[in-house]
Each structure stands twice: as C-alpha cells, then as structure tokens.
Amino acid sequence: MDNSSKIEPISAYHKDCPHCGSPLFAVSYSNDDDKNSGAERPDKECHCCGKKFIILFGC
C-alpha cells in the first residue's frame, strides 16, 4: 500500500510540511459534486514530498 496517499491531520496554522519543511499548498476541487461524496479529501499538500493533509482544528 502506498503511504504517500494517506491523509494526515494537521492544525490550521501549519504553513510548512512537518516532514520536509517545504511550503504547503491548498488543494482545490473544481467539481462541487465531489465535495458532497462523503470521502475524506485533503485540504493541503506538499509539492516536495507529496504528503497530503487534512486540517483538524483540535490538533
């Protein structure tokens, strides 16, 4: 199984990747129907190491 596709939780104030230190970029979705599918989707991703993150406000 590919670990790079796993979505990790981070807090909203993280600006840099906790793994490699590169800036995180917001993930945008062009199709509104995909947001309502119920699947967990990343909010940010690192373009350097490919890690994906979901923002959890309790972190």
N, C-alpha and C positions, 0 to 999 in steps of 0.2 A: 504494500500500500504506500502511496506517495504522501510523505509527511508535509510537503510544501503546499498541498491543497487544504490542509487543516486550518480552520479559522481559530485564531487565538484571541482571548479577551484582553483589552487594554482600556485605560481610562481616557476620558475625553481630552485631557491636557497633554497627552503624549504627542509630540511633534516629530520625533525621530524613532526609528526602528530600535526596539530594545535588543535585537540580536546583532545588527551590524552598524547601527548608528546613522544610517542614511535617512534622509527626509522621507516621511510617509505622504502618500498622495491619496486623495479622496477617490473612491470608486463611484462612478456614475452609471446609472441604468437608464437607457433610453426608452424602454417599454414599461409603462405603468402597470400593465397586467402582471409582469414578472414580480413586482413588489408584493402583490397580494397572493402569491402562490404558497406562502407559508414556509418556504425553505429559508434556512439561515443564510444570509448573504453578508459578505464583508463590507465594512464601511471605509476602511483604508487598506492600502497595500504598499509594500516596499518594492520599488522598481529594481533595487540592487539584488536582494536575496530572494525575492518572490514571496515572502511571507504575507499572509492576509490576516487582518484584524477586524474584530467587531467591537464597537465602543460599548462598554458597560459602565454606567455611572457609579456603581458601587465599588469599583476597583481602587 
